[in-house]
């Protein structure tokens, strides 16, 4: 069985909906929890698939959080190997930095449920099923720019790069497609200070999650299925 190694920064920001899809494609997954597990050990391994999940850090904070430098090395090695690499939110920003892009603060935090506007490249990509999605979950205050090296697949009014592909194997998602409704309350609790500082209406977020996430789950699984099939 193939092994997907998954770097997790916060326990509740996990694989979510991606878990059963990985199993369907023959992957056993193994979490590496930052602050608990030694990522240096992962550098001595050869992941069949590497996933870097989200978290409240900035990809630029390497001096404060040296493990980010290890994650960048792991991402760079995975890209060079031609094996699959998925980055979600912070993970996508780490990939962008490795590829020579920039990660910069946005004018405002994007913490809400909102639709994506697909670009022409996006319509031709594994993200195509999202073209008709009512809304996806956004939760970030920074955005990555790769200066035209890779076409943007999707946009929102406040973030021009919501997703990118490098070849068929490397996928970066700025938004959170992996989050199911079950367990979403953990996000509201775990990020309560960020929600308060951003002036986000927690009750409205909960209501929006109840409305949008059940409809999004089959679409999300289809996107992940298409990407893993493409990687194979």
N, C-alpha and C positions, 0 to 999 in steps of 0.2 A: 504493500500500500504506500502511496505517496504521502509525504508529510508537509503540511503547511505550518510554518513557524510564524507566530503572531505576536507582535510587540504591542503590549497593552500598557497604557499610561495611567488609566483610572479603571478600577475594577468593573464599574457598570458600563463603561464604554467598550463593549466587547463585540464579538462577531455578529451577534444577533441573528438576523435573517440569513446571513451568509453561512451559518453553521450547517444546516441540513443540505444546502446546495453544494458545499465542499464535499460532504459525505457522498452525495449522489455522483460526484465526479471522481470518487476514489481517493479522497484526501482524508487522512487523519490529522487533526490540528493539535498544536501544542502551544500554549501561551507562555510568553516571556514577560513577566510583570516587572516593570521598571521599579527600582528601589528594593526589589526582593531577589530577583534573579540576576546573574552576572551576564550581561550582554557580550562580554568578552568570550564567553564560552560559545555563543552563537557564531562568532566570527570564525571559529574552527570547524563549523559545520557547512553543509551544502544544502540549503533549503530547496525543495522542489518548488515551493511557492513561499514568498515572503509577503506578509501583510503588516503594514504599520498603521495602527489605529489612531484615533483622535485623542485630544487632551487639551487642557487649558494653557499650555505653554506656547511660547513663540519659537518657531524653528530657528530664530536668530539668537536665542539665548544659550549659546553653546558654552560661554564662559561660566554662567551660573549653573548650568545643567550639563556637565561634560558627557553624559551618556548620549546626548544628541549627536555628538561627533561620531560615536560608534554607530548610531543609526544611519548617519549619512554614509559612512564607509560601507555598511551592510547594503544600503540601497544602491550605491555605486557599483559594488561587486555584483549584485543581483542583475542590474541592468546589463553589465558587461557580459554576464554569463548567458544572457538570452532566456533565462528562466522567468516565470511570471512574478510580477511585483504589483501589489495593490496598495495605494496610499489613500487614506480617508482623512479629510480635514487636515490636521497637523501632519499626518503621513504624506498627503499630497504636497504640502508645502516643503517637507523635507526632500521629496523627490525633485521638486522644482529647483531648490537650491543646488542639489547635486548636478542638475542639468544646466547650471549656469544662470538660472533665473533669480528673481528677487522675491522676497516676502516682505510686504509693507503694510502698515496699519491702514485701515479703511477710514473713511470720514465718519462712519457710524458702525456700530455692531449690527450684524445681521443675525438676529435671533428670532425666527418666526417660521411659519409655514407659508411658502409662496411658490408660485409656478416657475418653471424654467422656460427660457426662450432658447430653443434649439438653433444652433447655427447650421449652415449647409453641411459642414463636416459632421456635426452631431447627428443629423438625420441619417447619415450613411454609416454611423458607428453603432457600437453595442448599446449606446444610450438611446437609440431610436424609440424604444417602447415608452420613454418618458415624455415624448412629444405631447401626448394627450393627458398626462397626469395633472390633476387639479393643483397639487402642491407637493413640495418635498420639504424636509426639515433642514433649515439653515441654522448654524450655531457657530459663528466665528466673528472675530474682530479684525483679522488680517486676511490678506489675499495674496496669491502668487501670480507673478507675471513672468512669462518666458519669452517675451519680446519677439513673437512671431515664429520662434523655432518650432513650436508645435501648435497646430490650430486649436483654438478654443472650441469646445463641443457644445457648451451651453452657457447662458448668461442670465443675470438678473439685473434690475436697474441699478443696484448698488455694487455689483461685483461682475466684472466682465469676463472672468475666467472661473467657471464653475466645474470644469472637467477637461481633462486632456488625455491623449493616448500617445505613446511612443511605440511605433511598430504595432504589433498585436499583443505584446506581452506586458506592457507597462501601462497601468491605468491609474490616474489620479482623480479623485472626487473631492471637491471642496465641501459639498453638502453631505448629509448623513442619510444614505439610502438603506443602511443596515438596521435601523432602529425599529423594532416592533412596538405595538401598543403595550403589550405585556412587558412591564418593567420600565415604561417611560417615566413613571413617577420617580424613579431613582434619579433620573436626570434633573428633575425639578428640585429634588432635595439636595443632591450633590453639588449643583451649581447655583444654590440659592443666593449666594453673595453676588455672583456675576449677574444674575437676573435682577436683583435689587439695584445694583449699580447702573445697569442698563435701562432701568425703568420699565422692565417688561412685566406685563400683567400675567401673573402665574396662572390664574384661573382661566384666562383666555387661551393660554398655551395648552392647558389641559383639555379644554373643550375642543380646540383645533386638532389636537392629537387624536382625540376620540372620533373626530369626523374624518380626518384624512388618512391616518396610518392604516386602518384596516383595508381601505381601497388601494393603498400604495403597495401593500405587502406582496401581492402576486406580481405586480409590475417590477418591483425590486428583485424578486427572485428570478424573473425572466432576464433582467439585465445581467445579473451575476452569472446566470446559466450561459448566456450568449458569450460573455467574456471568457469564461473557463473553457467553453467549447472552442472558441477562437484560439485560445492559448494552446489547446491540444493539437 
